[in-house]
Amino acid sequence: MDWQFGSFQSYSFPSASYDRPEKPRQHGLTEIRGPYFSVMGPTYLEDILESQGNFVDVLKFSGGTFSLMPKEKVKRITALAHKHGISVNSGG
């Protein structure tokens, strides 16, 4: 292990951005899932996308959770994903 205190690199293998095309990507896609067993509202998702959004290509609403959420929350989450160039998948 190559971990160093104060360093962003913890292992010697290439980072997730290594040899990866810019968005919109046709291969090497990364999908995150949420909300699922934990609550993922617009504020939580925004924090994730502000720091890691360049690595995310698809947001999947897992297990039909979108059907249990207020319509306005689903719209806000979807708009936030689209703002970061992220497609939204309702599952399947």
C-alpha positions as CSV (number, residue, x, y, z in Angstrom):
1,M,0.0,0.0,0.0
2,D,1.3,3.5,-0.9
3,W,-0.8,5.5,1.5
4,Q,0.7,8.8,2.7
5,F,-0.7,11.2,5.3
6,G,-2.1,14.3,3.5
7,S,-2.0,12.6,0.1
8,F,-4.9,11.9,-2.2
9,Q,-3.3,8.7,-3.5
10,S,-3.7,5.7,-1.3
11,Y,-2.7,2.9,-3.7
12,S,-0.3,2.7,-6.6
13,F,-2.9,1.7,-9.2
14,P,-4.2,4.3,-11.7
15,S,-7.0,6.6,-10.6
16,A,-10.5,6.3,-11.8
17,S,-9.9,9.1,-14.3
18,Y,-7.0,7.3,-15.9
19,D,-7.5,7.0,-19.7
20,R,-11.1,7.9,-19.4
21,P,-13.0,9.9,-22.1
22,E,-14.7,13.2,-21.2
23,K,-18.5,13.3,-20.6
24,P,-20.7,12.3,-22.3
25,R,-19.0,8.9,-22.3
26,Q,-20.0,5.9,-24.4
27,H,-18.0,3.3,-22.4
28,G,-16.5,3.2,-18.9
29,L,-19.7,4.6,-17.4
30,T,-20.1,4.9,-13.6
31,E,-23.5,4.6,-12.1
32,I,-24.4,5.6,-8.5
33,R,-27.6,4.4,-6.8
34,G,-29.7,6.3,-4.5
35,P,-31.9,6.7,-2.7
36,Y,-32.0,3.2,-1.5
37,F,-31.7,2.1,2.1
38,S,-30.5,5.5,3.2
39,V,-32.1,8.8,2.6
40,M,-30.7,10.7,-0.4
41,G,-32.2,14.1,-0.8
42,P,-31.2,17.0,-3.1
43,T,-28.7,18.4,-0.5
44,Y,-26.9,15.1,0.1
45,L,-26.7,14.4,-3.7
46,E,-25.4,17.9,-4.4
47,D,-22.6,17.4,-1.9
48,I,-21.6,14.2,-3.7
49,L,-21.9,15.7,-7.2
50,E,-19.9,18.8,-6.3
51,S,-17.0,16.8,-5.3
52,Q,-17.3,13.6,-7.5
53,G,-19.7,14.6,-10.3
54,N,-17.1,14.4,-13.0
55,F,-16.8,10.6,-12.3
56,V,-20.5,9.9,-12.4
57,D,-22.5,9.2,-15.6
58,V,-25.8,7.8,-14.3
59,L,-27.9,8.2,-11.2
60,K,-30.3,5.2,-10.7
61,F,-33.3,5.5,-8.5
62,S,-33.0,2.0,-6.9
63,G,-35.9,-0.3,-6.0
64,G,-38.6,2.0,-7.1
65,T,-37.9,4.5,-4.4
66,F,-38.8,7.4,-6.6
67,S,-42.5,6.3,-6.4
68,L,-42.5,6.9,-2.7
69,M,-40.9,10.3,-2.9
70,P,-42.8,13.6,-3.3
71,K,-42.9,14.6,-7.0
72,E,-41.1,17.9,-6.4
73,K,-38.1,16.1,-4.7
74,V,-37.8,13.7,-7.6
75,K,-37.8,16.7,-10.0
76,R,-35.2,18.5,-7.9
77,I,-32.9,15.4,-7.8
78,T,-33.3,14.8,-11.5
79,A,-32.6,18.5,-12.4
80,L,-29.5,18.4,-10.2
81,A,-28.2,15.3,-11.9
82,H,-28.8,16.8,-15.3
83,K,-27.0,20.0,-14.3
84,H,-23.9,17.8,-13.7
85,G,-24.3,16.0,-17.1
86,I,-25.7,12.9,-15.4
87,S,-28.4,10.7,-16.9
88,V,-31.2,9.5,-14.6
89,N,-32.4,5.9,-14.6
90,S,-35.6,4.8,-12.8
91,G,-34.4,1.2,-12.5
92,G,-35.3,-2.0,-14.2
